[in-house]
Each structure stands twice: as C-alpha cells, then as structure tokens.
Amino acid sequence: MIQYLVILLDDTSVSYCHYPNKNTARRLMPLETLKAGILFGMKENLNIQFVYPDYDLPREYKDAIETIDHVNIASASAPVKADVVVMNGLEDVEVKEKTAYVIRITKSELFVSAARIGDMLARAERVNIVLTDVETFTEDDFKQYENCLAVLSAAMESEYVNGRSPQLNILTDRMMLEGMNNCGAGVTNITLAPDGCFYVCPAFYQSPDGFASGSIASGVDVKNAQLFRLDHAPLCRRCDAYQCKRCVWLNRKTTYEVNTPSREQCIVAHLERNASRTLLANIRRHGAFLPGKEIKEIDYLDPFDIKEEW
C-alpha cells in the first residue's frame, strides 16, 4: 500500500539515491500540477517528500508547499531549509547542524574517506551513504569495502561509548530492524514528476529508458505491480540483510528484472550485515545494548550461492 509520495519539483531536482541526474535545463513542475499532487497526497493520507532543485522557488510554490506537512530533500547548496541534506561526494561537506545527511559517493571516494565520514558522526544525527557505482564492484573492491566498514564501525562504537547514538545506514539500520526495509519503490512509495506523471521512483523519470506508472489525471497505475513486492522476489524474501535497499532501478539496470538484485548489490549488503553483527557485539562489551537482539552468523555473502537450501 502506498504510504509516501515523492514530488520532484523540477527536472534538476537533486538525486538522493543511486541514479544520476544529468539534467541541467530547468523544468519547474507547473503550479497546478503541484497543487493537484498535494491534494492527491491529502486524499490518500500520504507522507509527502518534496525534492528540490538548487534555485529558489517562486513564492506561490512555497505557499502551496506549506499547506501540508512534508519533508524537504535538497542539496547543501539549495536555498531551502532541508530535513535531508544531500551531498555529492565529500569535497564540500560541512556538518553545520544535527540533521540527516545523504552522501552520494563512488566506491573509490569512500575507500579513502572512511575516517572523514567517521568524524561526521560526532555532529550529524544520521548519515546515509549511497554508493553511486555499486554495480562496478570487483573482488578487490569487496575487500576494501569490508575494511572501510571496519573503520566506520570503530567510529560508531566510540560514539556509542561516549553516550551518543548517531545513525549510519550501512551499519546501524540492520541492528534495529526486524524485517526487510527496502526502498519500497512502486509498493510503499510513488513519485510525481514535473510532467504530471507518476513513476515508481525518481530514477524511472530521470532515466532515458524509464517509464511512467499513471498520471495525476488518471491515477497511479503500476504495471505488473506484484513484481515490485518482496513476496515476488525469490531470493530477497528469504534474505536477512534487512538494511539492503534492493534498488529496483539498479536491479533492472543490472539483471533486467526489477525483483532480482545483482551479485554486487547482494555482496555489499551482506558485508554491511556482517559488519553490523560485529558492531553490535563490540558495543555490548561496554554495557547492555538492544537486549534480545541477535544477528546470526552466516557462511555466505551471496544468497544465490545457497539457493538450493532455500
């Protein structure tokens, strides 16, 4: 059931996930479309998230946005107070206040910046790391990522010991979850784009080979909607790397199936899962923490390798 409505205010609205947005030409959503989207969200009792471009919106747009409770997603350079601040890389990272940050970063950038991200945890409330080239991981990259997670885990442990509890998606989410918490594109959230059409997520609008799933005039219409659900993902529905976003756009890009992740996605997710297990144990050395919560030990990184058992 749809719970969230993402509204892309412009073709240049910032990307906050794996997909790139290479659009440079502004195309502001028509005001009437914006108002219709807000009304749709109200009628369906949806949580609305506005995704901003880097320029200041006209006053009438700001007034319309303020008619409903919402979350603002914007880049650090956007002239709007953001609830979620998106950063592309770490060149201009400056944590000024305790809020949520999304860092879109390549694997090579991450491998040399783990300590710097660890320092951010002392000031940020939450940090989400989004790897923009996860599909290119090699065996050597997996090892480097494992080492990177160990550095970040040490920083997290230090913060918890000092009485703080910041969140880092790739380490702390798995410790808290009791079930899959995937991105939910096409299932729990839908995107309204400037063209007045719905898309399962922003990537399907921004990608040349994307496709619409209905319109604000006709309603949401996700074709083969069952394929976006967890119960139609043979491997994922048995997996316990609960923090994995199972990005349907990335699935389609790498395996041509929205319900089947690539090997790279699976291994990265399981490295994170195992690092979370280690972090949980390390924090407990200093005192009680999440009593009753356990992450079992496993002997595989890709669920496809044990598909016969499932």
Buried (B, 14 or more C-beta within 10 A) or exposed (E): EBEBBBBBBBBBBBBBBBBBBEBEEEBBBEEEBBBBBBEBBBEBEBBBBBBBBBEEBEEEBEEBBEEBEBBBBBBBEBEBEBBBBBBBBBEEBEBEEEBBBBBBBBBEBBBEBBEEBBEBBEBBBBBBBBBBBBBEBEEEBBEBBBEBBEBBBBBBBEBBEEEEEBBBBBBBBBBEBEEBBBBBBBBBBBBBBBBBBBBBBBBBBBBEEBEBBBBBEEEBEBEEBEBBBBEBBEBBEEBBBBBBBBBBBBBBBBBEEBBBBBBBBBBBBBBBBBBBBBBBEBBEEEEEBEEEEEBEEBEEBBBBEEEEEE
